[in-house]
Amino acid sequence: MKIDAFLKNDWRYQGQDKYLYGKKLFFKDFTCVGREHDHCEFCWKKFGHESENLKKGYSTEDNYHWICQECVIDFLKYFKWELL
Ligand SMILES: [Zn+2]
């Protein structure tokens, strides 16, 4: 993937394209895989079951990686996700 100025200057970008580039992302209620909570892969906002946590977001098919809606919007054009 070509890294452009936006990604270089955004603190949330930490090389996630290595495992997230071009993936299918599913918009759904947060469910965890053997964990109490999870964090957005980009901004580290917390997904979980407490009132202040995010309850919906985008995840990979295996529910392993979660991304909040804001980060999906910001990074979509670089990561070429297929949103389902
Ligand atoms: Zn985020």
PDB file of the backbone (N, CA, C, O) and the ligand in Angstrom, with CONECT records:
HET     ZN  A 101       1
ATOM      1  N   MET A   1       0.838  -1.194   0.000  1.00  0.00           N
ATOM      2  CA  MET A   1       0.000   0.000   0.000  1.00  0.00           C
ATOM      3  C   MET A   1       0.873   1.243   0.000  1.00  0.00           C
ATOM      4  O   MET A   1       1.878   1.317   0.707  1.00  0.00           O
ATOM      5  N   LYS A   2       0.474   2.211  -0.800  1.00  0.00           N
ATOM      6  CA  LYS A   2       1.204   3.470  -0.831  1.00  0.00           C
ATOM      7  C   LYS A   2       0.781   4.303   0.380  1.00  0.00           C
ATOM      8  O   LYS A   2      -0.405   4.570   0.573  1.00  0.00           O
ATOM      9  N   ILE A   3       1.735   4.699   1.175  1.00  0.00           N
ATOM     10  CA  ILE A   3       1.431   5.492   2.360  1.00  0.00           C
ATOM     11  C   ILE A   3       1.452   6.963   1.977  1.00  0.00           C
ATOM     12  O   ILE A   3       2.480   7.480   1.540  1.00  0.00           O
ATOM     13  N   ASP A   4       0.345   7.624   2.136  1.00  0.00           N
ATOM     14  CA  ASP A   4       0.376   9.032   1.789  1.00  0.00           C
ATOM     15  C   ASP A   4       0.479   9.912   3.028  1.00  0.00           C
ATOM     16  O   ASP A   4       0.520   9.425   4.158  1.00  0.00           O
ATOM     17  N   ALA A   5       0.520  11.212   2.790  1.00  0.00           N
ATOM     18  CA  ALA A   5       0.785  12.163   3.873  1.00  0.00           C
ATOM     19  C   ALA A   5      -0.230  12.058   5.002  1.00  0.00           C
ATOM     20  O   ALA A   5       0.115  12.220   6.172  1.00  0.00           O
ATOM     21  N   PHE A   6      -1.471  11.788   4.653  1.00  0.00           N
ATOM     22  CA  PHE A   6      -2.495  11.690   5.693  1.00  0.00           C
ATOM     23  C   PHE A   6      -2.135  10.602   6.708  1.00  0.00           C
ATOM     24  O   PHE A   6      -2.185  10.823   7.918  1.00  0.00           O
ATOM     25  N   LEU A   7      -1.776   9.438   6.200  1.00  0.00           N
ATOM     26  CA  LEU A   7      -1.461   8.332   7.105  1.00  0.00           C
ATOM     27  C   LEU A   7      -0.193   8.605   7.901  1.00  0.00           C
ATOM     28  O   LEU A   7      -0.136   8.337   9.101  1.00  0.00           O
ATOM     29  N   LYS A   8       0.789   9.122   7.252  1.00  0.00           N
ATOM     30  CA  LYS A   8       2.053   9.410   7.945  1.00  0.00           C
ATOM     31  C   LYS A   8       1.851  10.358   9.109  1.00  0.00           C
ATOM     32  O   LYS A   8       2.530  10.262  10.131  1.00  0.00           O
ATOM     33  N   ASN A   9       0.903  11.282   8.941  1.00  0.00           N
ATOM     34  CA  ASN A   9       0.713  12.307   9.962  1.00  0.00           C
ATOM     35  C   ASN A   9      -0.380  11.969  10.962  1.00  0.00           C
ATOM     36  O   ASN A   9      -0.636  12.744  11.883  1.00  0.00           O
ATOM     37  N   ASP A  10      -1.014  10.842  10.797  1.00  0.00           N
ATOM     38  CA  ASP A  10      -2.101  10.500  11.711  1.00  0.00           C
ATOM     39  C   ASP A  10      -1.583   9.522  12.756  1.00  0.00           C
ATOM     40  O   ASP A  10      -1.106   8.438  12.421  1.00  0.00           O
ATOM     41  N   TRP A  11      -1.678   9.907  14.011  1.00  0.00           N
ATOM     42  CA  TRP A  11      -1.133   9.067  15.102  1.00  0.00           C
ATOM     43  C   TRP A  11      -1.797   7.699  15.165  1.00  0.00           C
ATOM     44  O   TRP A  11      -1.221   6.746  15.689  1.00  0.00           O
ATOM     45  N   ARG A  12      -3.020   7.604  14.626  1.00  0.00           N
ATOM     46  CA  ARG A  12      -3.742   6.335  14.718  1.00  0.00           C
ATOM     47  C   ARG A  12      -3.174   5.279  13.775  1.00  0.00           C
ATOM     48  O   ARG A  12      -3.385   4.084  13.982  1.00  0.00           O
ATOM     49  N   TYR A  13      -2.460   5.709  12.749  1.00  0.00           N
ATOM     50  CA  TYR A  13      -1.922   4.743  11.791  1.00  0.00           C
ATOM     51  C   TYR A  13      -0.619   4.145  12.318  1.00  0.00           C
ATOM     52  O   TYR A  13       0.377   4.843  12.506  1.00  0.00           O
ATOM     53  N   GLN A  14      -0.656   2.832  12.552  1.00  0.00           N
ATOM     54  CA  GLN A  14       0.536   2.148  13.096  1.00  0.00           C
ATOM     55  C   GLN A  14       0.837   0.899  12.267  1.00  0.00           C
ATOM     56  O   GLN A  14       1.182  -0.148  12.816  1.00  0.00           O
ATOM     57  N   GLY A  15       0.706   1.011  10.962  1.00  0.00           N
ATOM     58  CA  GLY A  15       0.998  -0.142  10.113  1.00  0.00           C
ATOM     59  C   GLY A  15      -0.086  -1.207  10.093  1.00  0.00           C
ATOM     60  O   GLY A  15       0.190  -2.372   9.806  1.00  0.00           O
ATOM     61  N   GLN A  16      -1.324  -0.813  10.398  1.00  0.00           N
ATOM     62  CA  GLN A  16      -2.422  -1.793  10.422  1.00  0.00           C
ATOM     63  C   GLN A  16      -2.701  -2.408   9.058  1.00  0.00           C
ATOM     64  O   GLN A  16      -3.362  -3.442   8.973  1.00  0.00           O
ATOM     65  N   ASP A  17      -2.207  -1.788   7.991  1.00  0.00           N
ATOM     66  CA  ASP A  17      -2.439  -2.365   6.659  1.00  0.00           C
ATOM     67  C   ASP A  17      -1.838  -3.767   6.531  1.00  0.00           C
ATOM     68  O   ASP A  17      -2.281  -4.552   5.693  1.00  0.00           O
ATOM     69  N   LYS A  18      -0.851  -4.081   7.338  1.00  0.00           N
ATOM     70  CA  LYS A  18      -0.247  -5.422   7.280  1.00  0.00           C
ATOM     71  C   LYS A  18      -1.285  -6.518   7.511  1.00  0.00           C
ATOM     72  O   LYS A  18      -1.194  -7.596   6.925  1.00  0.00           O
ATOM     73  N   TYR A  19      -2.265  -6.242   8.360  1.00  0.00           N
ATOM     74  CA  TYR A  19      -3.275  -7.276   8.620  1.00  0.00           C
ATOM     75  C   TYR A  19      -4.700  -6.837   8.310  1.00  0.00           C
ATOM     76  O   TYR A  19      -5.619  -7.653   8.378  1.00  0.00           O
ATOM     77  N   LEU A  20      -4.907  -5.563   7.970  1.00  0.00           N
ATOM     78  CA  LEU A  20      -6.282  -5.111   7.729  1.00  0.00           C
ATOM     79  C   LEU A  20      -6.564  -4.622   6.314  1.00  0.00           C
ATOM     80  O   LEU A  20      -7.713  -4.330   5.984  1.00  0.00           O
ATOM     81  N   TYR A  21      -5.547  -4.529   5.484  1.00  0.00           N
ATOM     82  CA  TYR A  21      -5.760  -3.988   4.149  1.00  0.00           C
ATOM     83  C   TYR A  21      -6.695  -4.865   3.310  1.00  0.00           C
ATOM     84  O   TYR A  21      -6.499  -6.075   3.196  1.00  0.00           O
ATOM     85  N   GLY A  22      -7.719  -4.226   2.724  1.00  0.00           N
ATOM     86  CA  GLY A  22      -8.609  -4.928   1.806  1.00  0.00           C
ATOM     87  C   GLY A  22      -9.537  -5.958   2.434  1.00  0.00           C
ATOM     88  O   GLY A  22     -10.151  -6.750   1.719  1.00  0.00           O
ATOM     89  N   LYS A  23      -9.650  -5.961   3.747  1.00  0.00           N
ATOM     90  CA  LYS A  23     -10.502  -6.955   4.427  1.00  0.00           C
ATOM     91  C   LYS A  23     -11.981  -6.627   4.270  1.00  0.00           C
ATOM     92  O   LYS A  23     -12.358  -5.490   3.989  1.00  0.00           O
ATOM     93  N   LYS A  24     -12.801  -7.645   4.458  1.00  0.00           N
ATOM     94  CA  LYS A  24     -14.232  -7.432   4.594  1.00  0.00           C
ATOM     95  C   LYS A  24     -14.490  -7.024   6.032  1.00  0.00           C
ATOM     96  O   LYS A  24     -13.994  -7.660   6.962  1.00  0.00           O
ATOM     97  N   LEU A  25     -15.263  -5.968   6.217  1.00  0.00           N
ATOM     98  CA  LEU A  25     -15.619  -5.559   7.580  1.00  0.00           C
ATOM     99  C   LEU A  25     -17.124  -5.642   7.748  1.00  0.00           C
ATOM    100  O   LEU A  25     -17.886  -5.242   6.868  1.00  0.00           O
ATOM    101  N   PHE A  26     -17.528  -6.155   8.862  1.00  0.00           N
ATOM    102  CA  PHE A  26     -18.943  -6.356   9.148  1.00  0.00           C
ATOM    103  C   PHE A  26     -19.374  -5.392  10.241  1.00  0.00           C
ATOM    104  O   PHE A  26     -18.762  -5.326  11.308  1.00  0.00           O
ATOM    105  N   PHE A  27     -20.449  -4.636   9.958  1.00  0.00           N
ATOM    106  CA  PHE A  27     -20.967  -3.723  10.973  1.00  0.00           C
ATOM    107  C   PHE A  27     -21.869  -4.513  11.913  1.00  0.00           C
ATOM    108  O   PHE A  27     -22.847  -5.118  11.474  1.00  0.00           O
ATOM    109  N   LYS A  28     -21.552  -4.511  13.179  1.00  0.00           N
ATOM    110  CA  LYS A  28     -22.354  -5.318  14.110  1.00  0.00           C
ATOM    111  C   LYS A  28     -22.221  -4.852  15.546  1.00  0.00           C
ATOM    112  O   LYS A  28     -21.403  -3.997  15.884  1.00  0.00           O
ATOM    113  N   ASP A  29     -23.070  -5.459  16.385  1.00  0.00           N
ATOM    114  CA  ASP A  29     -22.964  -5.230  17.817  1.00  0.00           C
ATOM    115  C   ASP A  29     -21.669  -5.869  18.303  1.00  0.00           C
ATOM    116  O   ASP A  29     -21.239  -6.909  17.804  1.00  0.00           O
ATOM    117  N   PHE A  30     -21.073  -5.228  19.272  1.00  0.00           N
ATOM    118  CA  PHE A  30     -19.821  -5.766  19.804  1.00  0.00           C
ATOM    119  C   PHE A  30     -20.023  -7.147  20.440  1.00  0.00           C
ATOM    120  O   PHE A  30     -20.896  -7.342  21.286  1.00  0.00           O
ATOM    121  N   THR A  31     -19.206  -8.075  20.016  1.00  0.00           N
ATOM    122  CA  THR A  31     -19.161  -9.381  20.677  1.00  0.00           C
ATOM    123  C   THR A  31     -17.687  -9.687  20.850  1.00  0.00           C
ATOM    124  O   THR A  31     -16.876  -9.346  19.989  1.00  0.00           O
ATOM    125  N   CYS A  32     -17.339 -10.312  21.932  1.00  0.00           N
ATOM    126  CA  CYS A  32     -15.922 -10.535  22.152  1.00  0.00           C
ATOM    127  C   CYS A  32     -15.572 -11.996  21.981  1.00  0.00           C
ATOM    128  O   CYS A  32     -16.407 -12.885  22.154  1.00  0.00           O
ATOM    129  N   VAL A  33     -14.341 -12.217  21.645  1.00  0.00           N
ATOM    130  CA  VAL A  33     -13.835 -13.576  21.506  1.00  0.00           C
ATOM    131  C   VAL A  33     -12.948 -13.824  22.716  1.00  0.00           C
ATOM    132  O   VAL A  33     -11.755 -13.520  22.701  1.00  0.00           O
ATOM    133  N   GLY A  34     -13.542 -14.378  23.757  1.00  0.00           N
ATOM    134  CA  GLY A  34     -12.778 -14.696  24.961  1.00  0.00           C
ATOM    135  C   GLY A  34     -12.185 -13.502  25.689  1.00  0.00           C
ATOM    136  O   GLY A  34     -11.238 -13.639  26.462  1.00  0.00           O
ATOM    137  N   ARG A  35     -12.758 -12.318  25.430  1.00  0.00           N
ATOM    138  CA  ARG A  35     -12.246 -11.132  26.116  1.00  0.00           C
ATOM    139  C   ARG A  35     -13.419 -10.297  26.602  1.00  0.00           C
ATOM    140  O   ARG A  35     -14.498 -10.323  26.010  1.00  0.00           O
ATOM    141  N   GLU A  36     -13.206  -9.566  27.666  1.00  0.00           N
ATOM    142  CA  GLU A  36     -14.235  -8.700  28.243  1.00  0.00           C
ATOM    143  C   GLU A  36     -14.506  -7.484  27.362  1.00  0.00           C
ATOM    144  O   GLU A  36     -15.643  -7.030  27.230  1.00  0.00           O
ATOM    145  N   HIS A  37     -13.472  -6.988  26.786  1.00  0.00           N
ATOM    146  CA  HIS A  37     -13.607  -5.785  25.971  1.00  0.00           C
ATOM    147  C   HIS A  37     -12.527  -5.793  24.898  1.00  0.00           C
ATOM    148  O   HIS A  37     -11.651  -6.657  24.876  1.00  0.00           O
ATOM    149  N   ASP A  38     -12.613  -4.818  24.018  1.00  0.00           N
ATOM    150  CA  ASP A  38     -11.615  -4.719  22.971  1.00  0.00           C
ATOM    151  C   ASP A  38     -11.422  -3.239  22.661  1.00  0.00           C
ATOM    152  O   ASP A  38     -12.146  -2.389  23.179  1.00  0.00           O
ATOM    153  N   HIS A  39     -10.458  -2.943  21.827  1.00  0.00           N
ATOM    154  CA  HIS A  39     -10.207  -1.546  21.489  1.00  0.00           C
ATOM    155  C   HIS A  39     -10.216  -1.369  19.989  1.00  0.00           C
ATOM    156  O   HIS A  39      -9.869  -2.276  19.232  1.00  0.00           O
ATOM    157  N   CYS A  40     -10.624  -0.172  19.570  1.00  0.00           N
ATOM    158  CA  CYS A  40     -10.527   0.167  18.163  1.00  0.00           C
ATOM    159  C   CYS A  40      -9.071   0.006  17.727  1.00  0.00           C
ATOM    160  O   CYS A  40      -8.152   0.451  18.415  1.00  0.00           O
ATOM    161  N   GLU A  41      -8.877  -0.630  16.587  1.00  0.00           N
ATOM    162  CA  GLU A  41      -7.514  -0.877  16.092  1.00  0.00           C
ATOM    163  C   GLU A  41      -6.749   0.403  15.792  1.00  0.00           C
ATOM    164  O   GLU A  41      -5.523   0.395  15.681  1.00  0.00           O
ATOM    165  N   PHE A  42      -7.480   1.496  15.662  1.00  0.00           N
ATOM    166  CA  PHE A  42      -6.822   2.744  15.295  1.00  0.00           C
ATOM    167  C   PHE A  42      -6.742   3.749  16.439  1.00  0.00           C
ATOM    168  O   PHE A  42      -5.659   4.223  16.784  1.00  0.00           O
ATOM    169  N   CYS A  43      -7.904   4.075  17.030  1.00  0.00           N
ATOM    170  CA  CYS A  43      -7.895   5.153  18.038  1.00  0.00           C
ATOM    171  C   CYS A  43      -7.933   4.614  19.467  1.00  0.00           C
ATOM    172  O   CYS A  43      -7.835   5.391  20.417  1.00  0.00           O
ATOM    173  N   TRP A  44      -8.073   3.307  19.634  1.00  0.00           N
ATOM    174  CA  TRP A  44      -8.070   2.659  20.948  1.00  0.00           C
ATOM    175  C   TRP A  44      -9.276   2.986  21.815  1.00  0.00           C
ATOM    176  O   TRP A  44      -9.252   2.756  23.024  1.00  0.00           O
ATOM    177  N   LYS A  45     -10.337   3.525  21.204  1.00  0.00           N
ATOM    178  CA  LYS A  45     -11.576   3.653  21.965  1.00  0.00           C
ATOM    179  C   LYS A  45     -12.012   2.256  22.372  1.00  0.00           C
ATOM    180  O   LYS A  45     -11.785   1.280  21.657  1.00  0.00           O
ATOM    181  N   LYS A  46     -12.644   2.184  23.535  1.00  0.00           N
ATOM    182  CA  LYS A  46     -12.970   0.881  24.088  1.00  0.00           C
ATOM    183  C   LYS A  46     -14.340   0.369  23.636  1.00  0.00           C
ATOM    184  O   LYS A  46     -15.338   1.086  23.695  1.00  0.00           O
ATOM    185  N   PHE A  47     -14.362  -0.865  23.192  1.00  0.00           N
ATOM    186  CA  PHE A  47     -15.609  -1.583  22.932  1.00  0.00           C
ATOM    187  C   PHE A  47     -15.859  -2.475  24.141  1.00  0.00           C
ATOM    188  O   PHE A  47     -14.942  -3.134  24.630  1.00  0.00           O
ATOM    189  N   GLY A  48     -17.096  -2.495  24.622  1.00  0.00           N
ATOM    190  CA  GLY A  48     -17.371  -3.351  25.761  1.00  0.00           C
ATOM    191  C   GLY A  48     -18.807  -3.277  26.171  1.00  0.00           C
ATOM    192  O   GLY A  48     -19.655  -2.782  25.429  1.00  0.00           O
ATOM    193  N   HIS A  49     -19.085  -3.770  27.355  1.00  0.00           N
ATOM    194  CA  HIS A  49     -20.471  -3.871  27.790  1.00  0.00           C
ATOM    195  C   HIS A  49     -20.845  -2.833  28.837  1.00  0.00           C
ATOM    196  O   HIS A  49     -22.000  -2.767  29.256  1.00  0.00           O
ATOM    197  N   GLU A  50     -19.885  -2.024  29.265  1.00  0.00           N
ATOM    198  CA  GLU A  50     -20.216  -0.965  30.208  1.00  0.00           C
ATOM    199  C   GLU A  50     -20.820   0.221  29.467  1.00  0.00           C
ATOM    200  O   GLU A  50     -20.604   0.390  28.267  1.00  0.00           O
ATOM    201  N   SER A  51     -21.579   1.042  30.195  1.00  0.00           N
ATOM    202  CA  SER A  51     -22.369   2.089  29.534  1.00  0.00           C
ATOM    203  C   SER A  51     -21.537   3.048  28.686  1.00  0.00           C
ATOM    204  O   SER A  51     -22.004   3.509  27.645  1.00  0.00           O
ATOM    205  N   GLU A  52     -20.326   3.350  29.109  1.00  0.00           N
ATOM    206  CA  GLU A  52     -19.531   4.325  28.356  1.00  0.00           C
ATOM    207  C   GLU A  52     -18.781   3.705  27.164  1.00  0.00           C
ATOM    208  O   GLU A  52     -18.143   4.419  26.391  1.00  0.00           O
ATOM    209  N   ASN A  53     -18.862   2.420  27.026  1.00  0.00           N
ATOM    210  CA  ASN A  53     -18.121   1.752  25.941  1.00  0.00           C
ATOM    211  C   ASN A  53     -18.891   1.773  24.625  1.00  0.00           C
ATOM    212  O   ASN A  53     -20.116   1.899  24.604  1.00  0.00           O
ATOM    213  N   LEU A  54     -18.156   1.647  23.543  1.00  0.00           N
ATOM    214  CA  LEU A  54     -18.799   1.520  22.233  1.00  0.00           C
ATOM    215  C   LEU A  54     -19.512   0.168  22.154  1.00  0.00           C
ATOM    216  O   LEU A  54     -18.998  -0.854  22.609  1.00  0.00           O
ATOM    217  N   LYS A  55     -20.697   0.193  21.569  1.00  0.00           N
ATOM    218  CA  LYS A  55     -21.505  -1.031  21.495  1.00  0.00           C
ATOM    219  C   LYS A  55     -21.602  -1.587  20.074  1.00  0.00           C
ATOM    220  O   LYS A  55     -21.930  -2.757  19.878  1.00  0.00           O
ATOM    221  N   LYS A  56     -21.317  -0.750  19.102  1.00  0.00           N
ATOM    222  CA  LYS A  56     -21.387  -1.177  17.710  1.00  0.00           C
ATOM    223  C   LYS A  56     -20.127  -0.715  16.987  1.00  0.00           C
ATOM    224  O   LYS A  56     -19.531   0.306  17.330  1.00  0.00           O
ATOM    225  N   GLY A  57     -19.743  -1.480  15.993  1.00  0.00           N
ATOM    226  CA  GLY A  57     -18.589  -1.074  15.218  1.00  0.00           C
ATOM    227  C   GLY A  57     -18.381  -2.050  14.087  1.00  0.00           C
ATOM    228  O   GLY A  57     -19.223  -2.904  13.812  1.00  0.00           O
ATOM    229  N   TYR A  58     -17.249  -1.908  13.439  1.00  0.00           N
ATOM    230  CA  TYR A  58     -16.925  -2.800  12.337  1.00  0.00           C
ATOM    231  C   TYR A  58     -15.895  -3.802  12.806  1.00  0.00           C
ATOM    232  O   TYR A  58     -14.941  -3.452  13.501  1.00  0.00           O
ATOM    233  N   SER A  59     -16.094  -5.051  12.421  1.00  0.00           N
ATOM    234  CA  SER A  59     -15.094  -6.048  12.796  1.00  0.00           C
ATOM    235  C   SER A  59     -14.792  -6.954  11.616  1.00  0.00           C
ATOM    236  O   SER A  59     -15.561  -7.056  10.661  1.00  0.00           O
ATOM    237  N   THR A  60     -13.655  -7.600  11.718  1.00  0.00           N
ATOM    238  CA  THR A  60     -13.311  -8.621  10.734  1.00  0.00           C
ATOM    239  C   THR A  60     -14.211  -9.826  10.980  1.00  0.00           C
ATOM    240  O   THR A  60     -14.839  -9.943  12.033  1.00  0.00           O
ATOM    241  N   GLU A  61     -14.263 -10.701  10.017  1.00  0.00           N
ATOM    242  CA  GLU A  61     -15.197 -11.826  10.084  1.00  0.00           C
ATOM    243  C   GLU A  61     -15.010 -12.665  11.355  1.00  0.00           C
ATOM    244  O   GLU A  61     -15.983 -13.192  11.894  1.00  0.00           O
ATOM    245  N   ASP A  62     -13.804 -12.787  11.820  1.00  0.00           N
ATOM    246  CA  ASP A  62     -13.518 -13.601  13.005  1.00  0.00           C
ATOM    247  C   ASP A  62     -13.744 -12.855  14.334  1.00  0.00           C
ATOM    248  O   ASP A  62     -13.448 -13.392  15.402  1.00  0.00           O
ATOM    249  N   ASN A  63     -14.269 -11.616  14.269  1.00  0.00           N
ATOM    250  CA  ASN A  63     -14.495 -10.793  15.468  1.00  0.00           C
ATOM    251  C   ASN A  63     -13.209 -10.459  16.216  1.00  0.00           C
ATOM    252  O   ASN A  63     -13.246 -10.078  17.386  1.00  0.00           O
ATOM    253  N   TYR A  64     -12.106 -10.598  15.556  1.00  0.00           N
ATOM    254  CA  TYR A  64     -10.847 -10.402  16.265  1.00  0.00           C
ATOM    255  C   TYR A  64     -10.400  -8.942  16.271  1.00  0.00           C
ATOM    256  O   TYR A  64      -9.893  -8.446  17.277  1.00  0.00           O
ATOM    257  N   HIS A  65     -10.587  -8.261  15.150  1.00  0.00           N
ATOM    258  CA  HIS A  65     -10.195  -6.858  15.061  1.00  0.00           C
ATOM    259  C   HIS A  65     -11.437  -5.982  14.989  1.00  0.00           C
ATOM    260  O   HIS A  65     -12.352  -6.249  14.211  1.00  0.00           O
ATOM    261  N   TRP A  66     -11.461  -4.931  15.808  1.00  0.00           N
ATOM    262  CA  TRP A  66     -12.601  -4.016  15.848  1.00  0.00           C
ATOM    263  C   TRP A  66     -12.153  -2.613  15.490  1.00  0.00           C
ATOM    264  O   TRP A  66     -11.074  -2.164  15.875  1.00  0.00           O
ATOM    265  N   ILE A  67     -13.011  -1.931  14.744  1.00  0.00           N
ATOM    266  CA  ILE A  67     -12.701  -0.560  14.324  1.00  0.00           C
ATOM    267  C   ILE A  67     -13.958   0.281  14.529  1.00  0.00           C
ATOM    268  O   ILE A  67     -15.052  -0.128  14.139  1.00  0.00           O
ATOM    269  N   CYS A  68     -13.805   1.446  15.136  1.00  0.00           N
ATOM    270  CA  CYS A  68     -14.980   2.292  15.378  1.00  0.00           C
ATOM    271  C   CYS A  68     -15.410   2.966  14.072  1.00  0.00           C
ATOM    272  O   CYS A  68     -14.646   3.039  13.110  1.00  0.00           O
ATOM    273  N   GLN A  69     -16.648   3.452  14.066  1.00  0.00           N
ATOM    274  CA  GLN A  69     -17.205   4.035  12.842  1.00  0.00           C
ATOM    275  C   GLN A  69     -16.400   5.232  12.345  1.00  0.00           C
ATOM    276  O   GLN A  69     -16.206   5.412  11.142  1.00  0.00           O
ATOM    277  N   GLU A  70     -15.941   6.036  13.279  1.00  0.00           N
ATOM    278  CA  GLU A  70     -15.181   7.221  12.904  1.00  0.00           C
ATOM    279  C   GLU A  70     -13.890   6.838  12.167  1.00  0.00           C
ATOM    280  O   GLU A  70     -13.550   7.440  11.149  1.00  0.00           O
ATOM    281  N   CYS A  71     -13.200   5.866  12.673  1.00  0.00           N
ATOM    282  CA  CYS A  71     -11.938   5.450  12.046  1.00  0.00           C
ATOM    283  C   CYS A  71     -12.203   4.761  10.703  1.00  0.00           C
ATOM    284  O   CYS A  71     -11.411   4.902   9.771  1.00  0.00           O
ATOM    285  N   VAL A  72     -13.294   4.025  10.599  1.00  0.00           N
ATOM    286  CA  VAL A  72     -13.622   3.406   9.312  1.00  0.00           C
ATOM    287  C   VAL A  72     -13.813   4.496   8.254  1.00  0.00           C
ATOM    288  O   VAL A  72     -13.310   4.378   7.136  1.00  0.00           O
ATOM    289  N   ILE A  73     -14.533   5.542   8.611  1.00  0.00           N
ATOM    290  CA  ILE A  73     -14.753   6.632   7.665  1.00  0.00           C
ATOM    291  C   ILE A  73     -13.419   7.286   7.279  1.00  0.00           C
ATOM    292  O   ILE A  73     -13.169   7.553   6.103  1.00  0.00           O
ATOM    293  N   ASP A  74     -12.579   7.536   8.268  1.00  0.00           N
ATOM    294  CA  ASP A  74     -11.314   8.222   8.001  1.00  0.00           C
ATOM    295  C   ASP A  74     -10.329   7.377   7.185  1.00  0.00           C
ATOM    296  O   ASP A  74      -9.575   7.918   6.377  1.00  0.00           O
ATOM    297  N   PHE A  75     -10.332   6.072   7.388  1.00  0.00           N
ATOM    298  CA  PHE A  75      -9.300   5.232   6.770  1.00  0.00           C
ATOM    299  C   PHE A  75      -9.773   4.400   5.585  1.00  0.00           C
ATOM    300  O   PHE A  75      -8.975   3.733   4.926  1.00  0.00           O
ATOM    301  N   LEU A  76     -11.068   4.444   5.321  1.00  0.00           N
ATOM    302  CA  LEU A  76     -11.633   3.593   4.276  1.00  0.00           C
ATOM    303  C   LEU A  76     -10.924   3.719   2.930  1.00  0.00           C
ATOM    304  O   LEU A  76     -10.633   2.711   2.285  1.00  0.00           O
ATOM    305  N   LYS A  77     -10.649   4.934   2.508  1.00  0.00           N
ATOM    306  CA  LYS A  77     -10.092   5.076   1.163  1.00  0.00           C
ATOM    307  C   LYS A  77      -8.657   4.557   1.053  1.00  0.00           C
ATOM    308  O   LYS A  77      -8.184   4.255  -0.043  1.00  0.00           O
ATOM    309  N   TYR A  78      -7.977   4.457   2.179  1.00  0.00           N
ATOM    310  CA  TYR A  78      -6.613   3.929   2.154  1.00  0.00           C
ATOM    311  C   TYR A  78      -6.585   2.410   2.280  1.00  0.00           C
ATOM    312  O   TYR A  78      -5.722   1.740   1.713  1.00  0.00           O
ATOM    313  N   PHE A  79      -7.537   1.890   3.026  1.00  0.00           N
ATOM    314  CA  PHE A  79      -7.511   0.453   3.325  1.00  0.00           C
ATOM    315  C   PHE A  79      -8.407  -0.384   2.418  1.00  0.00           C
ATOM    316  O   PHE A  79      -8.375  -1.613   2.469  1.00  0.00           O
ATOM    317  N   LYS A  80      -9.214   0.294   1.578  1.00  0.00           N
ATOM    318  CA  LYS A  80     -10.046  -0.411   0.592  1.00  0.00           C
ATOM    319  C   LYS A  80     -10.875  -1.551   1.212  1.00  0.00           C
ATOM    320  O   LYS A  80     -10.930  -2.664   0.689  1.00  0.00           O
ATOM    321  N   TRP A  81     -11.507  -1.232   2.329  1.00  0.00           N
ATOM    322  CA  TRP A  81     -12.332  -2.263   2.969  1.00  0.00           C
ATOM    323  C   TRP A  81     -13.618  -2.470   2.185  1.00  0.00           C
ATOM    324  O   TRP A  81     -14.115  -1.566   1.513  1.00  0.00           O
ATOM    325  N   GLU A  82     -14.131  -3.664   2.287  1.00  0.00           N
ATOM    326  CA  GLU A  82     -15.451  -3.961   1.763  1.00  0.00           C
ATOM    327  C   GLU A  82     -16.386  -3.967   2.959  1.00  0.00           C
ATOM    328  O   GLU A  82     -16.273  -4.831   3.828  1.00  0.00           O
ATOM    329  N   LEU A  83     -17.307  -3.016   3.016  1.00  0.00           N
ATOM    330  CA  LEU A  83     -18.176  -2.892   4.198  1.00  0.00           C
ATOM    331  C   LEU A  83     -19.457  -3.679   3.982  1.00  0.00           C
ATOM    332  O   LEU A  83     -20.129  -3.517   2.964  1.00  0.00           O
ATOM    333  N   LEU A  84     -19.789  -4.515   4.927  1.00  0.00           N
ATOM    334  CA  LEU A  84     -20.948  -5.392   4.797  1.00  0.00           C
ATOM    335  C   LEU A  84     -21.924  -5.171   5.940  1.00  0.00           C
ATOM    336  O   LEU A  84     -22.965  -5.826   5.998  1.00  0.00           O
TER     337      LEU A  84
HETATM  338 ZN    ZN A 101     -11.401   4.309  16.246  1.00  0.00          ZN2+
END
